Amino acid sequence: MSTWRRVAIDLFPVIKQDIEESGGPGEAWCYIEYRLLDALKSGDNEYIKHVKQYFSWCISTKYEDTPHQAVLCGFLEDIGRNKQYWPYLPKLLTKQQFEFYKPSLGYAMSEKFIKEMEAAFYNR
C-alpha cells in the first residue's frame, strides 16, 4: 500500500473504502474535501485537524511528487474557487500559508477575484 493511502486511511477511517479505491492522492482529496465544508460549518474540529495534518504531510512530501501536487493542483485550487470556503480559510491555513499558497488558491483567477479572497481571509 502506498504511503499517501496509508496516511489518509489512518486520518480518515470513515472514508477508508473511498480512499482504498482512489486512483491517486488527487482523488482521495476529492473524498476528503467532500466532507470538509460540512465539518467546517458544524465545527467538527477533529475532522478539520485531520485535514490540516494530511495537508501538512502531503506538502512535506516534495520527494514524492504526487501527494504534493494533489494538494496544490487539486485541494487548494478547489477551495480557492469555491467562495463557500472563504469564511473558513483562516481555520485551514495560517496567514503565512495563505500568502505562500495564494497562487494555488487563486490559480487562473482574475486579480479582482484574488483581492476578494484576500479580503475574506483577512477581514474575518
Rosetta constraint file for C-alpha pairs under 8 A:
AtomPair CA 1 CA 5 HARMONIC 6.79 0.50
AtomPair CA 1 CA 6 HARMONIC 6.65 0.50
AtomPair CA 2 CA 6 HARMONIC 6.36 0.50
AtomPair CA 3 CA 7 HARMONIC 6.09 0.50
AtomPair CA 4 CA 8 HARMONIC 6.13 0.50
AtomPair CA 4 CA 25 HARMONIC 6.68 0.50
AtomPair CA 4 CA 58 HARMONIC 7.63 0.50
AtomPair CA 4 CA 67 HARMONIC 6.69 0.50
AtomPair CA 5 CA 9 HARMONIC 6.10 0.50
AtomPair CA 5 CA 19 HARMONIC 6.62 0.50
AtomPair CA 5 CA 20 HARMONIC 6.95 0.50
AtomPair CA 5 CA 25 HARMONIC 7.26 0.50
AtomPair CA 6 CA 10 HARMONIC 6.17 0.50
AtomPair CA 7 CA 11 HARMONIC 6.33 0.50
AtomPair CA 7 CA 54 HARMONIC 7.49 0.50
AtomPair CA 8 CA 12 HARMONIC 5.80 0.50
AtomPair CA 8 CA 13 HARMONIC 7.97 0.50
AtomPair CA 8 CA 19 HARMONIC 7.16 0.50
AtomPair CA 8 CA 28 HARMONIC 7.86 0.50
AtomPair CA 8 CA 54 HARMONIC 6.83 0.50
AtomPair CA 9 CA 13 HARMONIC 5.17 0.50
AtomPair CA 9 CA 15 HARMONIC 7.45 0.50
AtomPair CA 9 CA 16 HARMONIC 5.30 0.50
AtomPair CA 9 CA 19 HARMONIC 6.64 0.50
AtomPair CA 9 CA 20 HARMONIC 7.81 0.50
AtomPair CA 11 CA 50 HARMONIC 5.76 0.50
AtomPair CA 11 CA 54 HARMONIC 7.44 0.50
AtomPair CA 12 CA 16 HARMONIC 6.46 0.50
AtomPair CA 12 CA 32 HARMONIC 7.85 0.50
AtomPair CA 12 CA 47 HARMONIC 7.94 0.50
AtomPair CA 12 CA 50 HARMONIC 7.39 0.50
AtomPair CA 15 CA 19 HARMONIC 6.31 0.50
AtomPair CA 15 CA 31 HARMONIC 7.48 0.50
AtomPair CA 15 CA 32 HARMONIC 7.91 0.50
AtomPair CA 16 CA 20 HARMONIC 6.04 0.50
AtomPair CA 17 CA 21 HARMONIC 6.20 0.50
AtomPair CA 18 CA 22 HARMONIC 6.11 0.50
AtomPair CA 18 CA 28 HARMONIC 7.30 0.50
AtomPair CA 18 CA 31 HARMONIC 6.96 0.50
AtomPair CA 19 CA 28 HARMONIC 5.36 0.50
AtomPair CA 19 CA 31 HARMONIC 7.49 0.50
AtomPair CA 22 CA 27 HARMONIC 5.60 0.50
AtomPair CA 22 CA 28 HARMONIC 5.66 0.50
AtomPair CA 23 CA 27 HARMONIC 6.28 0.50
AtomPair CA 23 CA 28 HARMONIC 7.84 0.50
AtomPair CA 24 CA 28 HARMONIC 6.45 0.50
AtomPair CA 24 CA 66 HARMONIC 7.91 0.50
AtomPair CA 25 CA 29 HARMONIC 6.13 0.50
AtomPair CA 25 CA 66 HARMONIC 6.87 0.50
AtomPair CA 25 CA 67 HARMONIC 5.54 0.50
AtomPair CA 25 CA 70 HARMONIC 5.97 0.50
AtomPair CA 26 CA 30 HARMONIC 6.58 0.50
AtomPair CA 26 CA 67 HARMONIC 7.31 0.50
AtomPair CA 26 CA 70 HARMONIC 4.57 0.50
AtomPair CA 26 CA 71 HARMONIC 7.34 0.50
AtomPair CA 26 CA 74 HARMONIC 6.16 0.50
AtomPair CA 26 CA 75 HARMONIC 7.74 0.50
AtomPair CA 27 CA 31 HARMONIC 6.76 0.50
AtomPair CA 28 CA 32 HARMONIC 6.31 0.50
AtomPair CA 29 CA 33 HARMONIC 5.83 0.50
AtomPair CA 29 CA 70 HARMONIC 7.35 0.50
AtomPair CA 29 CA 71 HARMONIC 7.64 0.50
AtomPair CA 29 CA 74 HARMONIC 7.38 0.50
AtomPair CA 29 CA 75 HARMONIC 6.29 0.50
AtomPair CA 30 CA 34 HARMONIC 6.00 0.50
AtomPair CA 30 CA 74 HARMONIC 7.97 0.50
AtomPair CA 30 CA 75 HARMONIC 7.43 0.50
AtomPair CA 31 CA 35 HARMONIC 7.05 0.50
AtomPair CA 32 CA 36 HARMONIC 6.44 0.50
AtomPair CA 32 CA 51 HARMONIC 7.51 0.50
AtomPair CA 33 CA 37 HARMONIC 7.20 0.50
AtomPair CA 33 CA 75 HARMONIC 7.29 0.50
AtomPair CA 35 CA 39 HARMONIC 6.31 0.50
AtomPair CA 36 CA 40 HARMONIC 6.14 0.50
AtomPair CA 36 CA 47 HARMONIC 7.51 0.50
AtomPair CA 36 CA 48 HARMONIC 7.12 0.50
AtomPair CA 36 CA 51 HARMONIC 7.98 0.50
AtomPair CA 37 CA 41 HARMONIC 6.15 0.50
AtomPair CA 37 CA 84 HARMONIC 7.91 0.50
AtomPair CA 37 CA 85 HARMONIC 6.91 0.50
AtomPair CA 38 CA 42 HARMONIC 5.97 0.50
AtomPair CA 39 CA 43 HARMONIC 5.75 0.50
AtomPair CA 39 CA 44 HARMONIC 4.70 0.50
AtomPair CA 39 CA 45 HARMONIC 7.34 0.50
AtomPair CA 39 CA 47 HARMONIC 6.49 0.50
AtomPair CA 39 CA 48 HARMONIC 6.72 0.50
AtomPair CA 40 CA 44 HARMONIC 6.32 0.50
AtomPair CA 40 CA 45 HARMONIC 7.67 0.50
AtomPair CA 40 CA 48 HARMONIC 6.96 0.50
AtomPair CA 40 CA 88 HARMONIC 6.82 0.50
AtomPair CA 44 CA 48 HARMONIC 6.44 0.50
AtomPair CA 45 CA 49 HARMONIC 5.90 0.50
AtomPair CA 46 CA 50 HARMONIC 6.30 0.50
AtomPair CA 47 CA 51 HARMONIC 6.24 0.50
AtomPair CA 48 CA 52 HARMONIC 6.28 0.50
AtomPair CA 48 CA 92 HARMONIC 7.38 0.50
AtomPair CA 49 CA 53 HARMONIC 6.18 0.50
AtomPair CA 50 CA 54 HARMONIC 6.08 0.50
AtomPair CA 51 CA 55 HARMONIC 5.97 0.50
AtomPair CA 52 CA 56 HARMONIC 6.10 0.50
AtomPair CA 52 CA 92 HARMONIC 6.43 0.50
AtomPair CA 53 CA 57 HARMONIC 6.12 0.50
AtomPair CA 54 CA 58 HARMONIC 6.00 0.50
AtomPair CA 55 CA 59 HARMONIC 6.13 0.50
AtomPair CA 55 CA 71 HARMONIC 6.85 0.50
AtomPair CA 56 CA 60 HARMONIC 6.11 0.50
AtomPair CA 57 CA 61 HARMONIC 6.53 0.50
AtomPair CA 58 CA 67 HARMONIC 4.99 0.50
AtomPair CA 58 CA 68 HARMONIC 4.99 0.50
AtomPair CA 58 CA 71 HARMONIC 6.81 0.50
AtomPair CA 59 CA 67 HARMONIC 7.22 0.50
AtomPair CA 59 CA 68 HARMONIC 4.84 0.50
AtomPair CA 59 CA 71 HARMONIC 7.01 0.50
AtomPair CA 60 CA 68 HARMONIC 7.22 0.50
AtomPair CA 61 CA 65 HARMONIC 6.83 0.50
AtomPair CA 61 CA 67 HARMONIC 6.75 0.50
AtomPair CA 61 CA 68 HARMONIC 5.88 0.50
AtomPair CA 62 CA 68 HARMONIC 6.06 0.50
AtomPair CA 64 CA 68 HARMONIC 7.11 0.50
AtomPair CA 65 CA 69 HARMONIC 6.04 0.50
AtomPair CA 66 CA 70 HARMONIC 6.06 0.50
AtomPair CA 67 CA 71 HARMONIC 6.49 0.50
AtomPair CA 68 CA 72 HARMONIC 6.57 0.50
AtomPair CA 69 CA 73 HARMONIC 5.64 0.50
AtomPair CA 69 CA 74 HARMONIC 7.57 0.50
AtomPair CA 70 CA 74 HARMONIC 5.13 0.50
AtomPair CA 70 CA 75 HARMONIC 6.68 0.50
AtomPair CA 71 CA 75 HARMONIC 4.89 0.50
AtomPair CA 71 CA 76 HARMONIC 5.96 0.50
AtomPair CA 72 CA 76 HARMONIC 5.46 0.50
AtomPair CA 72 CA 77 HARMONIC 6.79 0.50
AtomPair CA 72 CA 101 HARMONIC 7.87 0.50
AtomPair CA 72 CA 104 HARMONIC 5.76 0.50
AtomPair CA 73 CA 77 HARMONIC 5.89 0.50
AtomPair CA 73 CA 104 HARMONIC 6.82 0.50
AtomPair CA 74 CA 78 HARMONIC 5.99 0.50
AtomPair CA 75 CA 79 HARMONIC 6.27 0.50
AtomPair CA 76 CA 80 HARMONIC 5.93 0.50
AtomPair CA 76 CA 101 HARMONIC 7.76 0.50
AtomPair CA 76 CA 104 HARMONIC 5.84 0.50
AtomPair CA 76 CA 105 HARMONIC 5.04 0.50
AtomPair CA 77 CA 81 HARMONIC 6.14 0.50
AtomPair CA 77 CA 104 HARMONIC 5.48 0.50
AtomPair CA 77 CA 105 HARMONIC 4.73 0.50
AtomPair CA 77 CA 106 HARMONIC 6.61 0.50
AtomPair CA 77 CA 107 HARMONIC 6.28 0.50
AtomPair CA 78 CA 82 HARMONIC 6.24 0.50
AtomPair CA 78 CA 105 HARMONIC 7.49 0.50
AtomPair CA 79 CA 83 HARMONIC 7.52 0.50
AtomPair CA 79 CA 85 HARMONIC 5.84 0.50
AtomPair CA 79 CA 86 HARMONIC 7.67 0.50
AtomPair CA 79 CA 105 HARMONIC 6.91 0.50
AtomPair CA 80 CA 85 HARMONIC 7.35 0.50
AtomPair CA 80 CA 86 HARMONIC 7.29 0.50
AtomPair CA 80 CA 104 HARMONIC 7.73 0.50
AtomPair CA 80 CA 105 HARMONIC 4.24 0.50
AtomPair CA 80 CA 106 HARMONIC 5.80 0.50
AtomPair CA 80 CA 117 HARMONIC 7.67 0.50
AtomPair CA 81 CA 105 HARMONIC 7.08 0.50
AtomPair CA 81 CA 106 HARMONIC 6.93 0.50
AtomPair CA 82 CA 86 HARMONIC 7.40 0.50
AtomPair CA 83 CA 87 HARMONIC 7.97 0.50
AtomPair CA 83 CA 117 HARMONIC 7.92 0.50
AtomPair CA 85 CA 89 HARMONIC 6.23 0.50
AtomPair CA 86 CA 117 HARMONIC 6.64 0.50
AtomPair CA 86 CA 120 HARMONIC 6.06 0.50
AtomPair CA 86 CA 121 HARMONIC 6.54 0.50
AtomPair CA 87 CA 120 HARMONIC 6.31 0.50
AtomPair CA 87 CA 121 HARMONIC 6.77 0.50
AtomPair CA 87 CA 124 HARMONIC 6.94 0.50
AtomPair CA 88 CA 92 HARMONIC 6.75 0.50
AtomPair CA 89 CA 93 HARMONIC 5.90 0.50
AtomPair CA 89 CA 121 HARMONIC 6.29 0.50
AtomPair CA 90 CA 94 HARMONIC 6.19 0.50
AtomPair CA 90 CA 95 HARMONIC 7.40 0.50
AtomPair CA 90 CA 121 HARMONIC 6.29 0.50
AtomPair CA 90 CA 124 HARMONIC 7.79 0.50
AtomPair CA 93 CA 97 HARMONIC 5.57 0.50
AtomPair CA 93 CA 98 HARMONIC 5.76 0.50
AtomPair CA 94 CA 98 HARMONIC 6.05 0.50
AtomPair CA 95 CA 99 HARMONIC 6.22 0.50
AtomPair CA 96 CA 100 HARMONIC 6.11 0.50
AtomPair CA 97 CA 101 HARMONIC 5.85 0.50
AtomPair CA 98 CA 102 HARMONIC 5.63 0.50
AtomPair CA 101 CA 105 HARMONIC 6.24 0.50
AtomPair CA 102 CA 106 HARMONIC 5.87 0.50
AtomPair CA 103 CA 107 HARMONIC 5.53 0.50
AtomPair CA 106 CA 110 HARMONIC 7.88 0.50
AtomPair CA 106 CA 113 HARMONIC 7.61 0.50
AtomPair CA 106 CA 114 HARMONIC 5.82 0.50
AtomPair CA 109 CA 113 HARMONIC 6.19 0.50
AtomPair CA 109 CA 114 HARMONIC 6.88 0.50
AtomPair CA 110 CA 114 HARMONIC 6.42 0.50
AtomPair CA 111 CA 115 HARMONIC 6.16 0.50
AtomPair CA 112 CA 116 HARMONIC 6.26 0.50
AtomPair CA 113 CA 117 HARMONIC 6.29 0.50
AtomPair CA 114 CA 118 HARMONIC 6.13 0.50
AtomPair CA 115 CA 119 HARMONIC 6.15 0.50
AtomPair CA 116 CA 120 HARMONIC 6.21 0.50
AtomPair CA 117 CA 121 HARMONIC 6.19 0.50
AtomPair CA 118 CA 122 HARMONIC 6.09 0.50
AtomPair CA 119 CA 123 HARMONIC 5.66 0.50
AtomPair CA 120 CA 124 HARMONIC 6.48 0.50
